[in-house]
C-alpha cells in the first residue's frame, strides 16, 4: 500500500482493532455534500452497501445514531414509532459533531465521544459486507454488518424510504 493511501488511526479504527475486528480500508476523495452516493460511485460499490451514520435526536434532544443504506432515507415517523419516541429529527451539524466527536461527513458509529443508542436498518444485517465511515471524511472501512450488533448493540429497525 502506498504511503499516501494509509489513513492514520481514528477513534473508530482504534476500537475496531482493539475489538479484533477485521476490516478493509477504502480512502477516497471527499466531496462536500457528496454523501454515500459519491463515495459509492468513486469506490465502485453499490450505494446500498455503503452505510451512512446519521446522528439524530428525539423530542427531548437525546441523541441517537441511525445506520442507513447510502441510497435510502430514514422515515423519522417510522423510526420514532419503533423506538417509542414522540418524534425524531436529524441533529444540526454542529450538534451532531459535538455528540459524535467526528465532523459531519466523517461520522463513524464506532468510537463516538458520547455513548448513544444505535439503530440499524434491518436489511443492512442481511448484507455479507458493508462499507461504513472509518472516522474521517473520505475514509470508509469494510466490515461484516454483524459487527454493528456485537460492538454497538445496534437495534434493528425498519425505517428505510427509497431515495
N, C-alpha and C positions, 0 to 999 in steps of 0.2 A: 504494500500500500504506500503510495507516495506521501511524503510528509504533509503536504497541504490537505490531503484527504482525511488525515487524522483529526478527529474532533476532540478537544480537551474534555476532561470529565465534567459532568454536571451532577447536581444532587440526584437526578434521575438515574444516570448510568452508575453512580456510586451505589445506589440502593439495589439496582439490578445485579451488579457484580457481587455485592455483599450477600445477596439472596441466592447466588449461584444460578442466575437466570442466563440462559444462552440467548444472545441477541445479535442481530446483524446491524451494521451502521450504514445509514443512507444519507450522506450530506448532499445538499442541493442548493442552487442559487435561490435565496429567499426573495420573494416578491411581496411588497406591501399589499395587503388585502387580496393576495393570490389564493390563500387558503389551501385546503386539502386538494381541491381540484388542480391547482397549479403544481403542487408537489407531486401528485399522482402522475400528471402529464409529463413533467420533466424527468421523473424517475422511471417512467414506463410501466406504471401499475394502474390497475383498475381503481378508480376513486372509492369504490365500495369497500376495498381492502384497507384504505387509508382512514384511520380513525382520528377524528378531531376531539380534542379535550376542551370542553366548554365549562367555564365557571359561571354558575347561575346562583340565584338566591330565592328563598321562599318569601312569603308575605312579611316575615319578621326579620328580613335581611340576613337570614342564616345562610351561609354559603354552602353550595354542593357542587359536585363535579358530575358532568354528564359526558359519557363517551358515545359518540355517534359516527355512523358511516360518513365519509367525506362528501358523498353526494346525496345526503339526506338532511332534512331539517328536523328539529325537535318540536313535537307538538307539546307546548308547555301545558296546555289543558289536560292532555292525557297523562303527562308526567305528574302534574300536581295531584290528580285523582289517584294515581297509583302509589304515590308516596305519602298520601294523607295530608297534603298541604292545600291551603286555600288557593294559592297562586304560586307560579314560578316564573321568573324572568331572568334574562341574561344580566350579569353584573356590568356596570360601566367598566371600560378597560382599566382605568387606574385602580378601581376597587378589586377587580379580578387579579391584577398584578400584585396587589397587597396581600390578598388571601393566598395566592399560589406561590409567590416568591419568584415567579417567572414573568417574562414580558408576553403580552398577548401576541400570538403568532409563534410563540416558542414555549407554550404551556404544556408540560407533561403532567400526567396524573401521578407520576412517581416522584417521591421526594419533595412534596409540596411543603411550603412553610407552615401552613395550618393543616391539621388533620380534618378532613371534610368527608361526609358520606359520598360514596361514588356509586353512580347508577350507570349501567351499561345496556345499550340497546341489545336485546336478547339475540337477535340474528347475528351479531358480531361473534358470539360464542360458538357459532356453527362453522366459522371460517377456520381453515387449517393454520393460517398465519395472518397477522395484521401488521401494518406499519403505524406507529404512533409516535408522537413527538418525544424526542430524547432530551428535552430540557433547554433547547435554544432554537432560535429562528434558523431555518434552513437545515434541520437535522432531525431525521426520523430514525427510529430503531424498529427492526423487525422482530416480533415475538409471537409466541403462542398466545392466543387470547385468554386461555385459562389462567395465565399469569395475573390478569386483572382480578380474577376471583380470588386467587391464592394470596397475592400481595396486598391488594387494595380492599379486599372483602366487598368487591363491587356487587351490587344487587341488580339482577336482570330486570329490565322494564321493557314495555312495548310502547314506544313514543315516537317512532320514525314517521316522517312525512316525506313523500317523494320530493326531490328538489325541483 
